Amino acid sequence: MLSFDQLSFWERQEYLEDNTFVIVGAGLVGMSAAIALRERYPNEKILILERGYMPTGASTKNAGFACFGSPTEILDDLSCMAEQSVWQTIALRIEGLQKLKERIGLASMDFDSCGSWDLISSNMNAPKSEELHYLNSEFERLFGFKEVYCNDTDKIEKSGFKGFTFAIKNQYEGSINTGKLMHALHQKCIAKNIRFLFSTAVLGWTATASEVSIETTFGLLRSSQLFICTNGFAQHIFKNELKPARAQVIITKPLSHQIRGTFHTDRGYYYFRDIGNRILFGGGRHLDLITETTEELHANSLIHEALIYKLREEILPHAPFEIDYGWSGIMGMGQDKQPIIRSVNKNVHAGVRMGGMGVAIASAVGDALSKLA
């Protein structure tokens, strides 16, 4: 590959020179921030740097859930986090989903308002009626959403599940096609004259009062402002506030099944959905949290076997299946589920720690980042 000092006049002029905003990370947050910056600054030059030939973290690896929180997850958060922080985070997720729908359009990401279900297994306590009443009351008071959660235990038998005793439906959630979403965002960036350099890793940066010098694998470039949008890969900047969190996902070969919708269980640690005649199933990070606090994109055999077991015993107990393939993605987690949206100094800003909710929250984070410029 050519280093920057081997580029032509034209290449330097178009990609390296006079950049007002350089964004690190071509994932959901990075592209959302670029679009928001373009909307605020129509004439400035914007460049996105991505270390992989496509986004490397979770943006193209997620399950494609358009969700803002299952009841068991929210109740668990309320038990260990400040109530205000929990609802502020949910507000960002709802705001982000709405911005995403408006910016991309439902058809461009195959949005399906199929609803979601929180499945309670026989060894878990179902939320109490007063807890669900509280959640529903808060959603209506804060967001105008009426009866977000309702009992729909019949869904268990209709879907052919085994080992679950209770199901709670959320009528406001749905699914998307992650690949189409990312393609639509990329095309929108190109249409807005936002440039990309892929396979270009950022090794470091130095900020002065007037500019940022950015060291990459191919040489140095400069920008007026730098935006870090690398989510789970930003631990070196926020050592005590963020940790990478690997997520394992598998998908079956085509089969005959009765499953329709998006599903969570065990406080959101497991999640699955139908994709046509396949079933996608992911999660299980809580089974081996220490090992899964990593940036390495490898499979964890313990979790892989647990996913297959749950598929066989609980999700597809009456349907023989084969696993087609699996993958992993890197999320950004912390003690607080609120994203970090912060200026590191005068002209370096960061939007990281999506808490596993990048699809929902990225557009709102990108908009907030643009206001720091």
Buried (B, 14 or more C-beta within 10 A) or exposed (E): EEEBEEBEEEEEEBBBEEBBBBBBBBBBBBBBBBBBBBEEBEEBBBBBBBBBEEBBBBBBBBBBBBBBBBBBBBBBBBEEBEEEBBBEBBBBBBBBBEBBBEBBEBEBBBBBEBBBBBBBBEEBEBBEEEBBEBBBEBBEEEBEBEEBBEBBBEBBEEBBBBBBEBBBBBBBBBBBBBEBBBBBBBEBBEEBEBBBBEEBBBEEBEBEEEBBBBBBBBBBBBBBBBBBBBBBBBBEBBEEBBBBBBBBBBBBEEEEBEBBBBBBBBBBBBBBBBBEEBBBBBBBBEBBEEBBBBBEEEBBEBBBEBBBEBBBEBBBEEBEBEBEEBBBBBBBBBEBBBBBBBEBEEBBBBBBBBBBBBBBBBBBBBBBBBEBB
